[in-house]
């Protein structure tokens, strides 16, 4: 009788250990898949960050920050450019604008000591322009080189 009780206990313990082994194996495999997916996500994010940093370094190269010679005049040039936001004034600077619509400059990007990119919007159109500028005794003189106007 004692032998049967010990034998049943042995089988019971073996069955419990077998199920515990299978369950632990499933848990470990699941955790391993989670870790691998996190590692692959981390690698993709690092690659994306490296691409963005490279793109940003190229973009920063063509900015006002890299041109030390024109730095003191930035605010005065920007103020002169913003004076074109009065009614119908931007049409005098950029000739290709649709008639009868008022455009306002909303973005200004200094490229270097001679070039500016501007973004402007109207009621029905938006656009961008590539300008050159030079400082004269009267102030700043702007010259529109290329303009793109698109409907909203």
C-alpha positions as CSV (number, residue, x, y, z in Angstrom):
1,X,0.0,0.0,0.0
2,X,2.8,2.4,0.9
3,X,4.4,1.6,-2.4
4,X,1.3,2.5,-4.4
5,X,1.0,5.8,-2.6
6,X,4.7,6.7,-3.3
7,X,4.3,5.6,-6.9
8,X,1.2,7.8,-7.4
9,X,2.9,10.7,-5.7
10,X,5.9,10.2,-8.0
11,X,3.7,10.2,-11.1
12,X,1.8,13.2,-9.8
13,X,5.1,15.1,-9.2
14,X,6.4,14.0,-12.7
15,X,3.2,15.3,-14.3
16,X,3.4,18.6,-12.5
17,X,7.1,19.0,-13.4
18,X,6.3,18.1,-17.0
19,X,3.6,20.8,-17.2
20,X,5.8,23.3,-15.4
21,X,8.6,22.6,-17.9
22,X,6.3,23.2,-20.9
23,X,4.8,26.3,-19.4
24,X,8.2,27.8,-18.5
25,X,9.4,27.0,-22.1
26,X,6.4,28.9,-23.6
27,X,7.0,31.8,-21.3
28,X,10.7,32.0,-22.1
29,X,9.9,31.8,-25.9
30,X,7.4,34.6,-25.6
31,X,9.8,36.8,-23.6
32,X,12.5,36.0,-26.2
33,X,10.2,37.1,-29.1
34,X,9.4,40.3,-27.2
35,X,13.1,41.1,-26.6
36,X,13.9,40.4,-30.3
37,X,11.1,42.7,-31.5
38,X,12.3,45.4,-29.1
39,X,15.9,45.0,-30.4
40,X,14.8,45.2,-34.0
41,X,12.6,48.3,-33.2
42,X,15.6,49.9,-31.5
43,X,17.8,49.2,-34.5
44,X,15.3,50.7,-36.9
45,X,14.9,53.7,-34.7
46,X,18.7,54.2,-34.5
47,X,18.9,54.0,-38.3
48,X,16.0,56.5,-38.7
49,X,17.7,58.8,-36.2
50,X,21.0,58.6,-38.1
51,X,19.2,59.4,-41.4
52,X,17.5,62.3,-39.8
53,X,20.7,63.6,-38.4
54,X,22.4,63.4,-41.8
55,X,19.5,65.2,-43.4
56,X,19.5,67.8,-40.7
57,X,23.3,68.4,-41.1
58,X,22.7,68.9,-44.9
59,X,19.8,71.3,-44.1
60,X,21.8,73.2,-41.5
61,X,24.6,73.7,-44.0
62,X,22.3,75.8,-46.1
63,X,21.1,78.1,-43.3
64,X,21.9,81.5,-41.9
65,X,23.8,79.9,-39.0
66,X,26.7,78.9,-41.2
67,X,27.2,82.3,-42.7
68,X,28.9,84.5,-40.0
69,X,29.3,87.6,-42.3
70,X,25.6,88.3,-42.7
71,X,24.5,87.4,-39.1
72,X,24.3,91.0,-37.7
73,X,21.8,92.1,-40.4
74,X,19.3,89.2,-40.0
75,X,16.6,91.0,-38.0
76,X,16.7,94.2,-40.1
77,X,16.4,92.3,-43.3
78,X,13.5,90.2,-41.9
79,X,11.7,93.4,-40.8
80,X,12.2,95.0,-44.2
81,X,10.7,91.8,-45.8
82,X,7.8,91.8,-43.4
83,X,6.8,95.3,-44.5
84,X,5.6,93.7,-47.7
85,X,2.7,92.2,-45.7
86,X,0.8,95.4,-46.0
87,X,-2.1,95.3,-48.5
88,X,-1.0,94.6,-52.1
89,X,2.7,95.2,-51.4
90,X,3.8,91.6,-52.0
91,X,2.5,92.0,-55.6
92,X,5.1,94.7,-56.2
93,X,7.9,92.3,-55.1
94,X,6.6,89.1,-56.8
95,X,5.1,89.8,-60.2
96,X,3.6,86.4,-60.8
97,X,0.9,86.6,-58.1
98,X,-2.8,86.3,-59.0
99,X,-4.5,89.7,-59.2
100,X,-7.1,90.7,-56.6
101,X,-5.8,88.5,-53.9
102,X,-3.8,89.6,-50.8
103,X,-0.8,87.5,-49.9
104,X,1.0,87.5,-46.6
105,X,4.5,86.2,-45.9
106,X,4.3,83.6,-43.2
107,X,7.8,81.9,-43.4
108,X,11.3,83.3,-44.0
109,X,14.3,81.1,-44.4
110,X,17.7,82.7,-44.8
111,X,20.0,80.6,-47.0
112,X,23.1,82.7,-46.9
113,X,24.3,86.3,-47.2
114,X,22.5,86.8,-50.5
115,X,19.5,84.4,-50.7
116,X,16.2,84.1,-48.9
117,X,13.4,81.6,-49.3
118,X,9.9,82.8,-48.3
119,X,6.5,81.1,-48.0
120,X,3.3,83.1,-48.4
121,X,-0.4,82.5,-48.3
122,X,-3.5,84.1,-49.7
123,X,-7.2,83.2,-49.5
124,X,-7.2,80.9,-52.5
125,X,-3.5,80.3,-53.2
126,X,-0.2,79.6,-51.4
127,X,3.3,79.9,-52.7
128,X,7.1,80.0,-52.2
129,X,9.6,82.4,-53.7
130,X,13.4,82.4,-54.0
131,X,14.7,86.0,-53.5
132,X,18.1,87.6,-53.6
133,X,18.8,90.7,-51.5
134,X,21.4,93.3,-51.1
135,X,21.9,96.1,-48.5
136,X,21.8,99.6,-50.0
137,X,21.9,103.0,-48.5
138,X,18.0,103.2,-48.8
139,X,17.6,99.9,-47.0
140,X,17.4,96.4,-48.4
141,X,16.6,95.7,-52.0
142,X,14.9,92.4,-52.9
143,X,14.8,90.7,-56.2
144,X,12.5,87.7,-56.9
145,X,14.3,85.0,-58.9
146,X,11.8,82.2,-59.0
147,X,8.2,81.9,-57.7
148,X,5.8,79.0,-57.3
149,X,2.1,79.7,-56.7
150,X,-0.3,76.8,-56.1
151,X,-4.1,76.7,-55.3
152,X,-5.1,75.7,-51.8
